[in-house]
């Protein structure tokens, strides 16, 4: 039996069991290895396949225990070697392991192949095992014999970069930094400065251990790697670098050395950069000798046969040349600093050009410049008068700051350094481009961004530059603004400079506390109309509408304040209405008890209402409130809220009464149970509330709403309105109060109340004196004249007399020639009412008695009223010289003014005054103007003119004089007028003998 054989053999079952356990341990512990992991993983797969085979051998008989003993001993030894390798990989420095990843892979390969050879010694023919096991052993032997383990792809790439850096003597700090980060990722350590530095120091210690082990070749190789990697920021501190630099610099002289003769290329005569050596020992610049060999096939000096394959780098000479250059560069950098202080601009410019060239050559040169404390000197030069000096300084600072956080921090630490750099942003574009490029580089350090944004005027200058014509400057400014947007404070400053991109991003997707800050900023900013329009175009409305539904009151208030600010632009307000903002705002107003929220919500609704008054003529009109319940609900809130909200609601309704839906809004308000509240607010309300209550009441009565007018035509109302006209500083409120009075009904009672309350001098006060010309002044005059009409009611002669005695008639005549059409209309109406009484008030002439020589002087008799007339006594239009001005009004483009003027003139031909009045109209050239009114589009006016012409043409004189002029307009009316107008026109044509009087055609 196999078990007996194994038991009796020299290796015994313990070694086999231990080997199996060791293999399983290797499989388990290899999982934690980082460097060489791929090779160990493959070895583990093989061990996983070997273990079942060994267990199978343990179960079966075998006649060759010696062969198995050898197999197990070899497998055990190689397993121990694998365990040792894994232990080293877990203990040794990871940098060190990575640098040896190739040898680790080869060690694992060797272990694998040795195990393959051991397995091949198993006497398969003599073992009583299944054919499947035998086949698996054969496959396993083949697989393990053919392995070719290599370092992982990532590890190999890092080694190749290290070798290339050593070969090319690449001392670029960014190269070392990137390499160090790649190494950190490969070996699974954080890329933070402290972690990298710790690991790198352990790597140094590992090299020292190699020296102690007398492994000089490895130590030398690792020294080269350390020399390359220590250029990285994390590998050595700035203090270490400074110490090393000054130690070397202080060992040098003060004058540059001339190059050695061996540094010159025999072909070009210039100092070589990449020297290569020929088999004969002569050295040339690589590019020069390669060019030579394209035409010749021999050495330029020995003339021996030569081709490019025979050239070898002369590393020793190259290193000597580089050391010579470094020495001279150190001396040059030291000497240039003093020259920067020169008063000669040309010398300073030359010095800056040299410094720029040195900085551009190698990164280590830039470090030397920083170590020599150039930064503060350069910053001072930004105050120079020369643009060329300032621009060069900015370029040098940019080169120093490029990919160097230490340099960035040094620049920022200089007193007024940031301010000096930002100042250049506002200068000519060449200097501005250099400044923004430097600031963009500085902003790559997150800790500096806030400091850049806080420099006065910086953000505004950047926003301006980002919209400029220079493509590169605009791009750099835009990129810099993006970097600065990491700070909320900078974002707010950008918004104040009309750059809203990042504010909108935060408003849309930021956390709640940031959204609150951004919404608050929008609510508090002074925005131009262009800003408001742009914000809406960029989608601010959606974000704000979401925020007003937020659960926190503070967020709601901030969002509504922002909407309030933006909605003052009418097109924004209309868009808010279209997007359903009104419903949300109304719900907040109805259901939220927070006072400050109610105030801003009401003010925002007011802005939306105002926007509906500025819609233009295109498109479907937008209404603020389409639902009657909303109108009634909002109106009912007036009695429940504080004064500021009352004012906003009243202003909302005032605006709605001037919108396209004004008619339906006014009708609905008039039906509201709380409409009586307006009168109370006019009498007792807060001054601002009262003003808008008066204005709203005026809107309700201006179209002649009889129910509202009757409701408020009371003596107390009149007294209140007159008091407002004398105490209010608000012209619009005064005009509205006068407008309400002007809509009161004509009645002796109203006239007496107005007189008793002192209305006459109040109305006179607002009539023009030639100085007022504003649109508001026109409204005052219009409504003042309308109010005066309440004092010219012909049914109250006493009131008319008092008005006339106060000088009303000349004022009315004056107004016929000035102001608006409505003013002329109302002045003509008042004159017409006064003229109605003239025939009654004209004093008859008494027949003279006694001797003629004792009679008084001849008295002027009114040609129309045939009595003694006067302006104040009988309100005679002729005495007031009103006829000609009234005739001029007949030519007004406004039909209402024409009709009112006609009514006044027709009082002169009333009843028995026809003949004398017609003569007066003729003398004033009124009749042609009356005839022209036949073409007016108003049927009512046309009918009045036809009636008046029918009376005037009863007199042959005027029929003959004006008949021909009237004929064509009359004929036109018979063809195109209404039936009534056709009939009247035909009657007049019959008077003119154009038609038979018996004609019944019309």
Phi, psi and omega in degrees: 000147182298320182299319179296317181299315181295321182294323182275347183285169183287331182277334174065171182289337183295315181298318179297314180296318180296321180296316178299314180297320179296319178299316179295326178294318178300314180303319184286311186286337181294340182294338182268356182281143179256302179283130183081013185299319184297320179292317179295325177297320180291319177299320179298323178298319178294317179298322177300330180275331181287321185305311179299327179294315179297322178295325179291320178296329180292338184268338190248158179288151173212145182259003185233073184291330181296317179298315180295324180300315179297318180300310184294322180296318179295314179299320180296316180298314181292328177293320177298321178296322177294319178297319179297317179299316179297320179299317178298317181296333181273339186257317187289161180300136185292325175301313182299316180298319180296319179297337181252019185298329179292315181292327176297316179299321181289325177296319179292323177298317179298317178301316183296316182290325177296320177296324178298317179294322178298315181297329182290346179274356179290125181283085187298327185290332185264357182268139177268073179233162184295156178296329179296319179294317179300314179298320179297320179297317180298313180299317182297316178302313181297313182299315185284331179291329187264010184292151175219084184282137178227164175298153178300157183305314181297316180296318180296319179299319180295315179299321180294322177294320178297314180297320179294319179297320179292316181298317184269003183051046182281110181251021179292127184296321180294326177298314179294320179300312181296321180295319181294320178296319178298318179297316180301317179295321184290324184261003171074038174241157180297150179271014178290154185304312185295317181294318180295317181297317180300313182295322181292322178295321177296326177297317177301315180298323179297324179293320178298322177297323178296322178297318180296331178278007180064020179270074187293323181299315179294318181299319179296316179298316182291328176299321178295320179294317179298318179301324178287311187285335183289353173290339181291151183300321185282343186280330178210147182284162178298323180298320178298317181294318180298315180301315180296319182294309185291329175300316181288316183297319183290345179274354183266165173282191181255354182242140177297149178265146174286149180292149175290156182299327182291347180282343184273142176279129180298336182275309186269336184075012180246159179297134185282153177251314181234079184287139176233149186249142177268166178302336181276359176092006178268145184245139180224162170291132186307309184297325182290315182289326177295321176295318179302315185286351174287339181248329180241159178238027181223161180291136181297338184259308184270344183065009176290155179300138185206139170224171188295334180293344183268356182278139178230139179299137176262084187293324181295314179294319180300318180295321179296316178299316181295321177295320177298316179297317181298317179300311181294325179295318177302314181295320180295315180300319180295321185282334185288332187301318181293327181292336179296340182274000183295152176274353180271112183301323181296318179295319179296317179298316179298319179297317180295322178298316178298315182298318178298316181297317179298316182294328182284338185293306185214152180293326181295330176297321180295323178294320179297320178298319178295319180295333179276010175059045178284335192302311183296323178295320180294318179300319179300325181291346176292348175268004180293155179284333184285125177295323181297319179296312182300318182294318179295321178300315180298322179292319179295316179299322178297315181297319180294321185281341185304118177055030182224100182295326179298315179298319179301314182294323178296319180297316183290330183286340180293134180304129179060018180296311181297319180298319180295319179293315181296325180302326180290341178301325185270005180267194184302156193301324181298312178292321179299321178297317179295322181294313183291327177295318178295315180297323178297317179294318179298325184290350177290344171269112188302326183291344183268341188301316180299320182293325177296311184296332184280348178293128185304128176082353186298308184298318179299316179297321180293318179298316179299316181294324182296341180253013182278181185275335181285117188297312183293317179297319180296320179295314180298319179296320179295316179296321180293319177299323178296318178296318181291340183291355175292344179256129179299323179298319178294322179299319179294318178295323176299316180299320179291343175261017177070033176237099194258001188307309187279332173297317180294323177299315180292323180295328183276320191229005181281172174293164187302319183294326178286319176302321179298315180298316183291319179295319178299318178300314179298323181289333185262347185285148170273106185255140172281165177300324179296317178301313183298318179295316181298318180299320179291321179296330182270006170093022182294332186298315182302316181296317183290324178293328175291322184289331180287351174264005182294152183288335183272131181298321181301320179292319178301313182300314181298317182294318181291324177299321177296316177297322178300315180297316184283331186282354178290346172273119188307318183292330174293317179300318179296321179294322177299319178297316181297327183274008173084019182293331186299316182299316179298317182293319179297318179299320178294320181292322182286324194247353182254128186271351184293121188297311183297325178293316179301322181296312183287328177296313181297320179294324179291316177301321178300315179300320179297320179296317179298324181297332181288349179272358183234051186266346185073191185257351184267147175082172179285129181300143179258132178251143178290309182235113180269342187260131179300324181296325179292320179297312181295319181296316180293320180294323181292340179291339185305320184280352187253350189244169180285172191300319183296322178287322176304314181301314181297320180294317179297318178295325176301312181291325176300316179294318180297329178286356176243008182268173178301335180263023186304318184301310182291325179296314180298318180298319181289320178298318181300333180272351182294136179299335186265011184298332179300338180300332181300318181296318179298319180292329177293329185268322190236355192284170170305148186305313181291320178298314180303317183303314183281336172295318178296315181296318179294318179299321177297317178300325182287330184260347188294337178266011176081036177291100189297323182296315179294318182297314180298321183298327187250004178276084181224157183300318181297322179297317180298316180297319179297315182295319179293324177297323179297319182295338182260346185244339185282140175273356186264110182299322181294323177295317179298314180299322179293318178299316177295323179296322178297313180300320183295342180263359175296152181291152174287114178201148179304324182298313180297318180299316181294319178298319180295316179295316182297327181274003179079032184290328186301306179295331178296313181296320181299325184300332185263002176284149190292146174245012179098352183260333184276129179219000181289160179299325179292322178296322177300318179296320178301314181295314180306311184283331176295318178294320177300320177294322178299329179299335177291344181258004180246020180299121185295346179278357180229085183299324182299316179294320178301317181299315181296323178293317180295317179298333178281356177093027184290324188296308179301324178297319181294321179296317178301320183291340178296338183253008181215172176077199185271171178298323180294322176298315180295321179299312183291325176296317179295321177299316180296317179296323179297317180296318178294319182294336176302329184267353187298319183295329180283322186272346179295127186279123181296155177274125177273147183289133184284142176234159178089192182286138184294335184286344178259004182284152179293170180298160185298135182263137178287125180259135179294125183294341180261308185274351176055037175212189179270116183248160176208163180293315183271335185274320183232001177058034185292130180294325180291315180296329181274001183055042184264345188295310181298314176301323178294323178297319179299324180293335177301339181266006180295147179287342181273122183298320181300317179295318179301313184294320179295319178296318179298317179302319180293316181293325182290344175294342181280344181243024181285137175052234188284356180275008187305310186293310182292322180293321179297324178295319179296319178295321179297315181296331179270005180060037183278328189295318176301322179293324177295319180297321179298333180291348176296339180267002178292145183287352183275114179300323180298316179293318178302318181295318178299317181297317180298316178299318182290321179294323179301322180286315182297319184285359172295338178266124187304321183305314185277334175295316180290323186287322188243359184300314182298320180296325184276342190301309184294314176300325180292317179298318179301319179294325180292340181263329188236355182277178175290169181302318181295316179294322177301317181295314180295318180296320179296322180298317179291321178298326176295321177300326182273006179066023175274328175237156174288145179295333182275358183296133179246016184299320181264000000 
